[in-house]
Amino acid sequence: MNGSTEYFYDPIQSELLYLHRVTTYPLETIYHRHDAYEIYLFIRGNVNFYVENRCYHLEPGDLLIMSPEEMHRAFILDETEYERITINLKKTYLCQLSTLSTNLSACFDNRPKGQENIVHLDEYHMKQILHLTSELEELLDSDVYGTDVKTNAVIAQLLVLINHSFHNKTSIPVDIMPEMVRKTMEYIEAHISQEITLRKLAEAFYLNSTYISRQFKKHTGLTIRSYILNRRIELARYYLSGGMSITEACFQSGFRDYANFIRTFTKMTGVSPGKYSRQVQHISVPFINSVPQYPRSTY
């Protein structure tokens, strides 16, 4: 299972990143994740959206949310115009906007990983969301007095609506992830600290290893090797966050070579395991009254 490692950790530099995009050409993204929450509103197009080991064929009005730990990707099926709005928000920013009685990050955190990510908005709530995003676009393109305060207010309103929509959802979306790909992911999760090879996967599923590999790449955008590396790095991050030593985190997360672990961790997270461990041990989330700087809207 040799080969190059795709880089699929996409850091968000600002506290708030807003993008309203229309794509008119075929586009395929690999699984990736951010160091921020993501709100994704699908407006039009012909798209399959993957979150962890689930896949949904999107309909206009579908709203998805992802936490920093959740891998996701959009797969555009044809050249139909693809329009969507994405909003990335740092955890610290949501903490600033939340109150003791209103936790605005509840919809992101109070659910199982890779589950309950999607809700379909009815016409009324879709209009409400689009009205607020339109107002947000205007604010982010302005520098007049009071714009920062108004921006915070609009984001807070959006998050209240989104939390309300997820709390009161009644329909269950259809998961169209191929069973074999899902089972491959489940096998990897169950054996992540052990040696995993294509031969072992083929034996487990009584299928040709080449077929498994091609189907996995087709539906995830990643090689099996890259997916395994990502899962091991995520597990190592978890162990390091809990105070485990770098050496122990290396081997407990399935790596057999310490030097390779250091290189892979640094490449995929942007920091060395030692620096990451020091950072998470000193993380605090104070209530800050200063207002973050926002980038302009991008189309």
C-alpha positions in Angstrom: 0.0 0.0 0.0 2.6 2.5 -1.0 2.0 5.7 -2.8 1.9 9.5 -2.3 -0.1 11.1 0.5 -2.7 13.6 -0.5 -2.8 16.7 1.7 -6.4 17.2 2.8 -6.1 19.3 6.0 -7.5 22.7 4.9 -6.8 25.3 7.7 -9.0 28.3 8.0 -7.0 31.4 8.8 -9.7 33.9 9.9 -12.4 33.6 12.6 -15.1 33.9 9.9 -14.8 32.9 6.3 -17.8 33.4 4.0 -17.9 32.1 0.4 -20.8 32.2 -2.1 -19.7 30.4 -5.2 -21.1 29.3 -8.6 -19.1 26.6 -10.5 -19.8 26.0 -14.1 -17.2 23.3 -14.8 -16.7 19.8 -13.5 -15.2 19.8 -10.0 -14.1 17.0 -7.8 -12.7 17.4 -4.3 -11.0 14.9 -2.1 -12.1 14.3 1.5 -10.8 17.1 3.6 -11.4 18.8 7.0 -10.9 22.2 8.5 -9.9 23.6 11.9 -13.2 25.3 12.1 -16.9 24.6 12.0 -18.5 24.6 8.5 -22.1 25.5 7.4 -22.9 24.5 3.8 -26.1 25.6 2.1 -26.8 23.9 -1.3 -28.7 26.1 -3.7 -28.6 24.3 -7.1 -26.6 21.7 -9.1 -26.2 18.0 -9.4 -24.0 17.0 -6.5 -23.3 14.1 -4.1 -22.0 15.2 -0.7 -19.9 12.9 1.5 -19.5 13.2 5.2 -17.4 10.5 6.9 -18.9 7.2 5.7 -22.2 8.6 4.5 -23.2 10.1 1.2 -26.2 12.2 0.2 -27.5 13.3 -3.2 -28.3 17.0 -2.6 -31.5 18.8 -3.2 -31.9 22.7 -3.3 -32.4 23.7 0.3 -30.2 21.1 1.9 -28.2 22.4 4.8 -25.2 20.6 6.1 -23.0 21.2 9.1 -19.5 19.8 9.8 -17.3 20.0 12.9 -13.5 20.3 12.6 -13.1 16.5 13.1 -15.5 15.5 10.3 -14.1 14.6 6.8 -16.2 15.7 3.9 -16.2 16.3 0.2 -18.5 17.4 -2.7 -18.6 15.4 -5.9 -20.1 17.3 -8.9 -21.8 14.8 -11.2 -22.1 16.9 -14.4 -21.6 20.4 -15.8 -24.8 21.8 -14.4 -24.2 25.1 -12.6 -23.3 24.4 -9.0 -24.2 27.1 -6.5 -23.6 26.9 -2.7 -22.8 29.0 0.3 -20.2 28.0 2.8 -19.4 29.6 6.1 -16.5 28.6 8.3 -16.4 29.7 11.9 -13.7 29.1 14.5 -14.7 27.6 17.8 -13.5 30.7 19.7 -15.7 32.9 17.6 -18.8 30.8 18.4 -17.9 30.9 22.1 -17.8 34.7 22.0 -21.3 34.8 20.4 -22.8 32.2 22.7 -24.3 32.9 26.1 -24.9 30.8 29.2 -28.4 30.0 28.0 -27.7 29.8 24.2 -24.9 27.5 23.0 -24.6 28.3 19.3 -22.3 25.4 18.7 -24.8 22.8 20.0 -25.9 21.6 16.5 -22.2 20.9 15.7 -21.2 19.2 18.9 -24.3 17.5 20.3 -24.5 14.6 17.8 -22.5 11.5 16.9 -19.5 12.1 14.6 -20.5 11.7 10.9 -24.2 11.5 11.7 -27.2 14.0 11.7 -25.2 16.4 9.5 -28.0 17.3 7.1 -31.4 18.9 7.2 -33.7 20.0 4.4 -35.1 23.5 4.7 -38.7 24.2 3.7 -39.3 27.2 1.5 -40.0 29.6 4.5 -36.8 28.7 6.3 -34.8 28.7 3.1 -35.9 32.3 2.4 -34.9 33.3 6.0 -31.4 31.8 5.6 -30.9 33.4 2.2 -32.1 36.8 3.5 -29.5 36.7 6.3 -26.7 35.5 4.0 -27.5 38.3 1.5 -27.3 40.8 4.4 -24.0 39.2 5.5 -22.5 39.5 2.0 -23.3 43.3 2.0 -21.8 43.7 5.5 -18.6 41.9 4.6 -18.2 44.1 1.6 -18.5 47.3 3.8 -16.2 49.1 6.2 -18.6 51.7 7.6 -19.0 52.3 11.3 -20.9 49.5 13.1 -20.4 46.9 10.4 -18.6 44.6 12.8 -21.4 44.6 15.3 -24.0 44.1 12.7 -22.0 41.2 11.2 -21.9 39.5 14.6 -25.6 40.0 15.0 -26.4 38.4 11.6 -24.1 35.4 12.3 -25.8 34.9 15.7 -29.2 35.0 14.0 -28.1 32.5 11.4 -26.8 30.1 14.1 -30.0 30.4 16.1 -32.0 29.5 12.9 -29.7 26.6 12.1 -29.8 25.2 15.6 -33.6 25.4 15.5 -33.8 23.7 12.2 -31.6 20.7 13.3 -33.4 20.5 16.7 -36.8 20.3 15.0 -36.0 18.2 11.9 -38.4 15.4 11.1 -37.2 13.8 7.9 -34.3 11.3 7.6 -32.0 11.8 4.6 -31.2 8.9 2.3 -27.6 7.7 2.6 -26.4 6.4 -0.8 -22.9 5.4 0.2 -22.0 2.1 -1.5 -22.1 -0.7 1.1 -18.7 -2.0 0.2 -17.1 1.4 0.7 -18.8 1.9 4.0 -17.8 -1.6 5.2 -14.2 -0.8 4.2 -14.3 2.3 6.3 -15.8 0.4 9.2 -13.1 -2.3 8.9 -10.4 0.4 9.0 -11.9 2.0 12.1 -12.1 -1.4 13.9 -8.5 -2.3 13.0 -6.9 1.2 13.0 -4.2 0.3 15.5 -3.2 -2.9 13.7 -1.5 -3.5 10.3 -4.0 -3.0 7.5 -3.2 -4.2 4.0 -5.1 -4.6 0.8 -4.7 -8.3 1.1 -6.4 -8.3 4.5 -9.2 -6.2 3.1 -9.7 -8.6 0.2 -9.8 -11.6 2.5 -12.2 -9.9 4.8 -14.7 -9.1 2.0 -14.0 -11.9 -0.4 -13.4 -9.4 -3.1 -10.5 -8.5 -5.5 -8.1 -6.0 -3.8 -7.9 -3.9 -7.0 -11.7 -3.6 -7.1 -11.8 -2.5 -3.5 -9.1 0.0 -4.0 -10.7 1.5 -7.2 -14.2 1.7 -5.7 -12.8 3.4 -2.5 -10.9 6.0 -4.6 -13.9 6.6 -6.8 -16.3 7.4 -3.9 -13.9 9.1 -1.4 -11.4 10.8 -3.7 -8.6 9.2 -1.5 -6.5 6.1 -1.7 -7.1 3.6 1.0 -3.6 4.4 2.3 -4.3 8.1 2.6 -7.5 7.4 4.4 -5.8 5.1 6.9 -3.1 7.7 7.5 -5.7 10.4 8.2 -7.6 8.2 10.7 -4.3 7.4 12.4 -3.4 11.0 12.7 -6.8 11.9 14.1 -6.4 9.2 16.7 -2.9 10.5 17.5 -4.3 14.0 17.9 -6.9 12.6 20.3 -4.2 10.8 22.4 -1.9 13.8 22.5 -4.8 16.0 23.6 -5.4 13.7 26.5 -1.8 14.0 27.6 -0.3 10.8 26.2 3.4 10.9 25.3 4.4 11.3 21.6 6.0 7.9 21.5 3.0 6.2 23.0 0.6 8.1 20.8 2.6 7.1 17.8 2.3 3.3 18.4 -1.2 3.4 19.9 -2.5 5.0 16.7 -1.1 2.3 14.5 2.2 3.7 13.3 5.2 1.3 13.3 7.9 3.8 12.6 8.4 6.8 14.9 10.3 9.0 12.3 7.5 8.4 9.7 4.9 9.3 12.3 6.6 12.7 13.0 6.9 13.4 9.3 3.3 12.4 8.5 1.8 14.2 11.5 3.6 17.4 10.7 2.6 17.3 7.0 -1.1 16.6 7.7 -1.6 19.0 10.6 0.9 21.7 9.8 2.6 21.4 13.2 4.9 18.8 14.8 3.5 16.4 17.4 5.5 18.1 20.1 4.2 21.5 19.2 0.7 20.3 18.9 0.9 18.6 22.3 2.1 21.9 23.9 -0.6 23.9 22.1 -3.5 21.7 23.3 -2.2 21.7 26.9 -2.5 25.5 27.0 -5.8 26.0 25.1 -8.3 28.1 26.9 -11.4 29.8 25.4 -11.9 33.2 27.1 -14.8 35.5 26.4 -13.1 38.1 24.2 -14.9 41.4 23.4 -12.6 42.3 20.5 -14.1 41.8 17.1 -12.4 39.5 14.5 -11.4 40.8 11.1 -13.3 39.3 8.2 -12.2 38.7 4.6 -14.3 40.1 1.8 -16.8 37.9 0.0 -15.5 35.6 -2.7 -17.5 34.5 -5.8 
